[in-house]
Amino acid sequence: MSEEYYLPFQTAERINAGYDRCKNLGLILDKYTPRRVLDKRDGDEKSNAARSEWLKGFVSNNHIDPQLRQSVTQRWQAALTAMQAQQFTATTDWRMVVGLGGETVLETDLTLHHVYGIPFIPGSALKGLTRAYVTSEEKEYKPKKSKKGNVEIEEDSAEVQRIFGTQEIAGSVIFFDALPNGDVTIALDIMNAHYPKYYGEKQLPTNNQNPNPITFLTVTNTTFLFGLAPRLPQDEKSRSDVALAKTWLQEALQKYGVGGKTSAGYGYFTVVEQTSKANSVQQQQIETPNPELTIVAGYIRELNSIGSKDISGRIQGYYQRWQKITSNEAQVTFAKAIVERARQGVKEGELAKKGWYKELREFLDKAEI
């Protein structure tokens, strides 16, 4: 179906021609909302129906590129390992919606990565969740009440201040964003205000008022990768703080939930159990990180900062750096980043003629067998 947009005519034609092929959910929701969805008034049943119909389409086509999502997660996991982060995965018990109250033309929102368009959980939200959990549930970490003049104030314990930080001092633990670690499933849900005139016009909540269902998108049946790292990797106390904060975060995800509507059962997780062997391997990586992964992480940040106009003339230099890497794990991570960046800045026909590009592709093909 051809849609009308509040965009220049030629731009709208391009969107209609490639809408189904677009693999960035955030771009569609934020920039390419059809006129029939935007042309609405509060309480307008027709506009609500149009919005519901449009959002329903994202259940069957979530506009998320599985290959891109996998590459992003792998690169993110390599970066976490390089920063000596402790990692774990957890799966949504039911549905989750982070950023429901965000500013959007759709009245409801879903937090999506501003570049990749995939759902994620901000590290700031996880840090706030963990602190709320520990200061509420752990007796020895509850805030101490005191008086400053005639005002009663609460002050965090020294341990909480050290781990989470204060206005003056950064905490010893860094909470990273959580990214999907597998396929992402989008589900459509509704909020139904049974007494709209009671909330909007302060009338009595009588049963003769028409319900006003509001649709919104949620994430379900999705596993996320979480990571926490010491701000000072060489400090033994910081590393032990990370282990403690990781336990708190896992408990908070299972008991408190994250995001909106947790009182209705949204946002709860089940932490994926790991075998003792996997734990020992992960612990070994934390204690003795691969130094080449740290080097590669720096190369990748530098590579991704190069503008599209300059990438064609500079990317072969990163291939030469790749040749000097000896660790297979670091080679795979770096090769994937070079190939992906090359595809973004160089035409496919030109890349096919490059011997270095062919070598990297063949290396990755063998590595994935």
C-alpha positions in Angstrom: 0.0 0.0 0.0 1.3 3.4 -1.0 1.5 5.8 2.0 1.5 9.6 2.2 4.2 11.3 4.4 4.9 14.8 5.5 8.1 14.7 3.4 9.2 15.9 0.0 7.4 14.0 -2.8 10.6 12.3 -4.1 11.6 11.2 -0.6 8.1 9.8 0.0 8.4 7.8 -3.3 11.7 6.4 -2.3 10.3 5.3 1.1 7.2 3.6 -0.5 9.5 1.8 -2.9 11.9 0.4 -0.3 9.8 0.4 2.9 9.7 -3.4 3.4 13.4 -3.6 2.8 14.3 -1.0 5.4 16.1 -2.7 8.3 16.1 0.1 10.9 13.1 0.1 13.1 14.1 3.3 14.9 14.4 5.2 11.6 10.9 4.2 10.6 9.2 5.0 13.9 11.0 8.3 14.3 11.2 9.7 10.8 8.9 7.8 8.5 5.5 7.8 10.2 2.6 8.0 7.6 0.2 11.0 7.5 -2.8 8.8 8.4 -1.1 8.0 11.7 0.0 11.6 12.4 -3.3 13.2 11.5 -5.0 12.6 14.8 -6.7 14.3 17.7 -6.7 13.2 21.3 -9.5 10.6 21.7 -10.0 10.2 17.9 -11.0 6.6 17.3 -10.1 6.7 13.7 -6.6 7.9 14.3 -6.2 5.3 17.1 -7.2 2.6 14.7 -4.8 3.8 12.1 -1.9 3.8 14.6 -2.9 0.3 15.8 -3.0 -1.0 12.2 0.4 0.5 11.4 2.1 -0.7 14.5 0.7 -4.2 14.0 2.8 -4.5 10.9 6.0 -4.5 13.0 5.1 -7.8 14.6 5.5 -9.7 11.3 8.3 -7.5 10.0 10.3 -5.9 12.8 12.7 -4.2 10.3 15.7 -5.4 12.2 18.6 -6.9 10.2 19.6 -10.2 11.9 23.2 -10.1 10.4 23.7 -6.5 11.5 22.3 -7.2 15.0 24.7 -10.2 15.3 27.7 -8.1 14.2 26.8 -5.4 16.6 26.5 -7.8 19.5 29.8 -9.6 18.7 31.7 -6.3 18.4 30.1 -5.1 21.7 31.0 -8.4 23.4 34.6 -8.1 22.2 34.8 -4.5 23.6 33.4 -5.7 26.9 36.0 -8.4 27.1 38.7 -6.0 26.3 37.6 -3.7 29.1 37.6 -6.7 31.6 33.8 -6.6 32.0 31.9 -9.4 33.7 29.2 -10.5 31.4 26.0 -12.5 31.6 22.8 -13.0 29.6 19.2 -12.9 30.7 15.9 -13.6 28.8 12.6 -11.7 29.2 10.0 -13.6 31.1 7.2 -12.0 29.2 7.2 -8.5 27.7 9.4 -5.5 28.3 9.0 -1.9 27.3 11.8 0.6 28.1 11.2 4.3 27.4 7.4 4.0 27.2 6.9 7.6 28.3 9.5 9.1 25.9 8.7 12.0 23.7 7.3 10.8 20.4 4.5 11.7 17.9 3.0 8.2 18.7 2.3 9.1 22.3 4.1 5.9 23.4 7.8 5.1 22.8 10.3 2.2 22.8 14.0 2.8 23.4 15.9 1.9 20.2 19.6 2.4 19.4 19.9 5.7 17.5 22.2 4.2 14.9 21.2 0.5 14.5 17.5 0.8 15.4 17.6 -2.2 17.7 16.0 -2.4 21.2 18.5 -2.0 24.1 18.5 -1.2 27.8 20.5 1.9 28.7 23.3 1.4 31.2 22.0 4.3 33.2 18.6 2.5 33.7 20.4 -0.7 34.9 22.6 1.3 37.3 19.5 3.1 38.7 17.6 -0.2 39.0 20.5 -1.9 40.8 21.0 1.0 43.3 17.2 1.1 44.0 17.2 -2.7 44.6 20.2 -2.8 47.0 19.2 0.3 49.0 15.7 -1.1 49.5 16.4 -4.8 50.0 19.8 -5.1 51.6 19.6 -3.9 55.3 23.3 -3.0 55.6 23.2 -0.8 52.5 20.0 1.1 53.3 20.4 4.9 53.4 21.0 6.4 56.9 18.7 9.2 58.0 20.0 12.3 59.6 19.0 15.9 60.2 20.5 19.0 58.6 19.0 21.8 60.6 15.3 21.1 60.6 15.4 19.0 57.3 15.6 15.3 57.4 17.9 13.9 54.8 19.0 10.4 53.7 22.7 9.6 53.0 23.9 6.4 51.2 26.3 4.1 53.0 30.0 4.4 52.2 29.9 1.2 50.1 27.0 2.4 48.0 28.7 5.7 47.4 31.9 3.9 46.4 30.2 1.5 44.0 27.6 3.9 42.4 29.3 7.2 42.9 28.1 10.6 44.0 27.8 14.0 42.4 31.5 14.6 43.1 33.1 11.1 42.6 32.5 8.5 39.9 31.6 5.0 41.0 33.9 2.1 41.0 31.6 0.1 38.7 30.7 0.9 35.1 27.2 -0.3 33.9 27.1 -0.8 30.2 24.0 -0.8 27.9 22.4 -4.3 27.4 22.1 -5.4 23.8 20.1 -8.3 22.3 22.1 -11.5 22.2 19.9 -13.3 19.6 16.7 -12.8 17.6 14.5 -9.9 18.6 10.7 -10.4 18.8 8.4 -7.4 18.8 4.8 -7.7 20.2 1.9 -5.3 20.1 0.2 -4.4 23.3 -2.5 -1.9 24.4 -3.3 0.3 27.4 -7.0 0.9 27.8 -8.3 4.0 29.6 -11.8 3.0 30.6 -12.7 6.4 32.0 -11.0 9.0 29.6 -13.2 11.8 30.8 -12.3 11.1 34.4 -8.6 11.6 33.6 -8.8 14.2 30.9 -11.9 16.3 31.9 -12.1 15.5 35.7 -15.6 14.0 35.3 -16.9 11.2 37.4 -15.7 7.7 36.3 -19.0 6.5 35.0 -19.5 3.4 32.8 -21.1 5.3 29.9 -17.6 6.6 28.8 -16.0 4.9 25.7 -12.7 3.2 26.4 -9.8 4.7 24.5 -7.2 1.9 23.7 -3.7 3.1 23.1 -1.4 0.7 21.3 2.4 0.4 21.9 5.3 -1.8 21.0 7.0 -4.2 23.4 10.0 -6.6 23.2 9.3 -10.3 24.1 11.1 -13.7 24.0 14.5 -11.9 23.6 17.8 -12.5 25.3 20.0 -9.6 26.3 23.8 -9.4 27.0 24.7 -7.4 30.1 28.1 -6.2 31.2 29.7 -4.5 34.2 33.4 -3.4 34.4 35.7 -2.0 37.0 36.6 1.7 36.5 40.1 0.8 37.7 40.8 -2.7 36.3 44.1 -3.1 38.3 42.4 -2.3 41.6 41.3 -5.5 43.4 38.6 -3.7 45.4 37.0 -2.4 42.1 37.0 -5.9 40.7 35.3 -7.3 43.8 32.8 -4.4 43.6 31.9 -5.5 40.0 31.2 -9.1 41.2 28.9 -7.8 43.9 27.1 -5.3 41.6 26.6 -8.1 39.1 24.8 -10.2 41.7 22.6 -7.3 42.7 21.7 -6.5 39.1 20.8 -10.2 38.4 18.5 -10.2 41.5 17.0 -6.8 40.5 16.2 -8.0 37.0 14.4 -11.0 38.4 12.6 -9.4 41.4 12.1 -5.7 40.3 12.1 -5.8 36.6 13.2 -3.0 34.3 11.4 -0.4 32.2 7.7 0.6 32.3 4.6 -1.2 33.7 6.6 -3.6 36.0 3.7 -3.6 38.4 1.7 -5.3 35.6 4.4 -8.0 35.0 6.5 -6.3 32.3 10.3 -6.1 32.3 11.2 -9.2 34.4 14.1 -11.5 33.4 15.4 -14.9 33.9 19.2 -15.0 34.2 20.6 -17.7 31.9 22.4 -20.3 34.0 26.0 -20.9 33.0 28.0 -24.1 33.4 30.9 -24.1 35.8 33.2 -24.6 32.9 31.9 -21.5 31.2 32.2 -19.5 34.4 35.8 -20.6 34.8 36.6 -19.6 31.3 34.9 -16.2 31.7 36.7 -15.6 35.0 40.0 -16.5 33.3 39.3 -13.9 30.6 38.6 -11.3 33.3 41.8 -12.0 35.2 44.0 -12.4 32.1 42.4 -10.5 29.2 43.7 -10.9 25.7 45.9 -7.9 25.1 45.3 -8.0 21.3 41.6 -7.6 21.8 42.3 -4.3 23.6 44.5 -3.2 20.7 41.8 -4.2 18.2 39.1 -2.4 20.1 41.1 0.8 19.7 41.6 0.1 16.0 37.9 -0.4 15.5 36.9 2.8 17.3 39.4 4.7 15.1 38.1 2.9 12.0 34.5 3.8 12.7 35.3 7.4 13.3 36.6 7.8 9.7 34.2 9.7 7.4 32.6 8.0 4.4 34.5 10.2 1.9 37.9 9.1 3.4 37.3 5.5 4.1 38.2 4.3 0.5 41.7 5.6 0.7 42.4 4.6 4.3 40.8 1.3 4.9 43.6 -0.8 3.4 45.9 0.5 6.1 43.7 -1.3 8.7 44.1 -4.5 6.7 47.9 -4.2 7.1 47.4 -3.8 10.8 45.1 -6.9 10.8 48.0 -8.9 9.2 50.1 -8.3 12.3 47.5 -9.6 14.7 48.2 -13.2 15.9 45.2 -14.0 18.2 42.5 -15.8 16.2 39.7 -14.2 18.3 41.2 -10.7 17.7 41.7 -11.5 14.0 38.0 -12.5 13.6 36.7 -9.4 15.5 39.0 -7.1 13.5 38.3 -8.7 10.1 34.5 -8.4 10.6 34.8 -4.7 11.5 37.0 -4.0 8.4 34.7 -5.8 6.0 31.6 -4.1 7.5 33.1 -0.7 7.3 34.4 -1.3 3.8 30.8 -2.1 2.6 29.6 1.1 4.1 32.1 3.3 2.4 33.2 1.6 -0.8 31.0 0.3 -3.7 30.6 -3.4 -3.9 32.0 -3.5 -7.4 35.2 -1.8 -6.4 35.6 -4.0 -3.3 35.4 -7.2 -5.4 38.6 -6.1 -7.2 40.6 -5.6 -3.9 42.9 -8.5 -3.0 42.9 -7.6 0.7 39.1 -7.6 0.8 38.9 -11.0 -0.9 41.5 -12.3 1.7 39.4 -11.0 4.6 36.2 -12.6 3.2 37.9 -15.9 2.7 39.4 -15.8 6.2 35.9 -15.1 7.8 34.3 -17.8 5.7 36.8 -20.4 7.1 36.5 -19.0 10.6 32.7 -19.5 10.6 32.8 -23.1 9.4 
